Amino acid sequence: MEIKQQLRMSQQLVMTPQLQQAIKLLQLSRLELIDEIRKELDGNPVLADEDIDPRARGAANVDDLVLRDSSADNAASMGERVTGSLDLEKRGEDKRAQEIDWEQFLENRSSQQPVQSSRTGNGEDLPSAEANLTRGKTLVEHLRWQLQMSDFADDERRFAELVLGNLNDNGFLDLKGVERENGEVTPDITLDEFAEEAGLDPEDAPEVLRIMQEWDPIGACSRDLRECLMVQARVFGFDELELTIIDKHLHHLEKHSYQAIARELKVPLDEVYEAVKEIQTLESRPARNFTDSDDRSIGITPDVYVIKDHDKFVVTDNDRGVQRLYINESLTKRLLKDPKAKEFIGEKLRNAQWLIRAIEQRRKTIVRVTECIVDKQSEFFERGVNYLKPMILRDIAETVGMHESTISRVTTNKYVHTPQGLFELKYFFNSSIRRATEEDIASESVKQGIKKIIEEEEKKNPLSDQQIVEMLSARDGIQIARRTVAKYREMLGILSSSKRKKVF
C-alpha cells in the first residue's frame, strides 16, 4: 500500500441548484407551480408580481431579464451567469467571480406598462371565480352537527367523536389496523377500546353506536355492508324474509343467485324476487351524497389549448392564474443604497432571474411537447378516440430531442383542452394492440370499444368476456385475449357479466 497522486480526466453530470430548480418546476402540476411561486415570492424581496406593486414593475418579459449594462465587460460577465443551466451548457461556475454593478443594471432596464387586472367600474378588483364557489358539507360534518343536537352525555360524545374520526370514504366505521412505515400492522380496534378511551361503560358502547347509525343518512357508522343494510331495513320496517336475506344470504344476493336463496329458505322464487326488489332500494354507500374532498367545487384547468385554425391545429399555452413575475426595481434600488445589503440583494436578483427563466423554459417545453403530440395524433384531434394511434415516450423524445424522463415529467399532471375534450398529456401514450388486416390500434381505443359494446348489450343477458373477444375480432379485426378484456373491463370500473345482469 502506498499514497500517491494521480491525474485523471472524467465527465460527470453536475446538478447545479439552478438545474435542480428547473427540473423541479418542470414536473410540477399547475396548482403546485402556483404554490411554489407563492413560496418564492414570500422568500425573495426583489421578486414581485402584479398583485404586489404594479407601479414598481420594470419588465414582465423574460427576454428583458438579460442584463444590459453600458459596459461590455459587465454584459458579457452577467450573460455567462444567466444562461445555460437549463440548456446544460454552464454548470458549477463561481457566483462571486466578478462584482456586478446592480445599480447600473437597474438604471439601464427599459420600462414597460403593468398588465391591468380585472376591475369594476369604481376601480375595485373583481373577486376571483374561486371566491364565488361554495363547498359541499362532508359526511362527518353532517353527522357532527347531529351530535351537537343530540342529548348525549359527555362520555358518550367523546365516544361518538372517536367513531366519526374513524369513518372511511364510504361512511363505514373502519376498525381495521393500519400498516406503519416499518411494515408492522397494528391490531384491529374494538368498540371496547373506544369506550375505554372515552371513559364510557363498554356495555353502553353498542347502544350509542346504534343511535348514531340511525342518524341521517341511515346506515352511516356501520361496520360493514351487511350491518348498514340491516339498520336501514329495520328502520324502514322490512319484513322477516328481507331481513333474513340481508343477514344470511348477502353473498347469494351479490351473485344474483336467487334460486339458491329460494331453495335454502324454502320459499317461492317470486317472493324472493319481490324481497330483492325492496332490498335494492336501500343505500349501500351512506357517504354517496357527501364529499370529503371538495370535488364539486374543484375543476381542472388546462395547461395548454389545442385549437383548430382552418386546416391545422394550433397549440397555445394557458397562463391564466399563474403570476407574472418581474424584478421590483423601486424596492431593489432602495435596498442597494445600503452597502451591507448589496451582496444579499445581488444573490436574490440572481435567484429571481433563474426562477423567471425556469418558468418560461417550462412553458416552452410543455408547448413544444404538445405540438409534437398533436402532429403524431392528428387523426385523434380530428376524428376522435377511435383513431388514437399507439405511441410511447421514446417516440416524442426522439422527435423533440429530449430524454424520455423529461417527457415523462412534462406530461405528468399536465392537461390539454382539445376539440375532443380535456385530457391529461399522459393519455396519448398507449401500447399497441394487433389487428388482423389494418395497422395496430391503441389500447385506449380498445378500452373505449369494450365500453361501447357493454353499453349496447342487452341488460337481461349481458355479454361474457369471451363474447366480447369474438365481437372485437369479427367487427374490428382486433386480436385480443379474454384475460385482456377482463383487465380492461376492471380498469374501466365495469363489473363482470354475472353482476351486470338486470333481473328486474
Protein Blocks (a to p, Z undefined) as FASTA:
>chain_A
ZZdddddddddddddfklmmmmmmmmpcfklmmmmmmmmmmmmmkbccfklmmmlpcbfc
fklmpccdfblklmmmmmmmmgojlnomaghiafklpccdfklmmmmpccdddddddddf
kopacddfklmpccdddfklmmmmmmmmpccdfklmmmmmmmmmmccfkopacfbdcddf
kopacddddfklmmmmnopafklmmmmmmmmmmmccehihiabfklmmmmmmmmnopafk
lmmmmmmmmmmmmnopaklmmmmnopafklmmmmmmmmmmpcfblklmgcfbdfklcccd
dfbdcddehjaccddddfehiacddddfklmmmmmmpmklmmmmmmmmmmmmmmmmmmmm
mmmmmmmmmmmmmmmmmmmmmnojklcccddfklmmmmnopafklmmmmmgopacddfkb
ccdfklmpccddddfklccddfklmmmmmmmmmmmpcfklccdfklmmmmmmmmnopacd
fklmmmmmmmnopacfklmpcfZZ
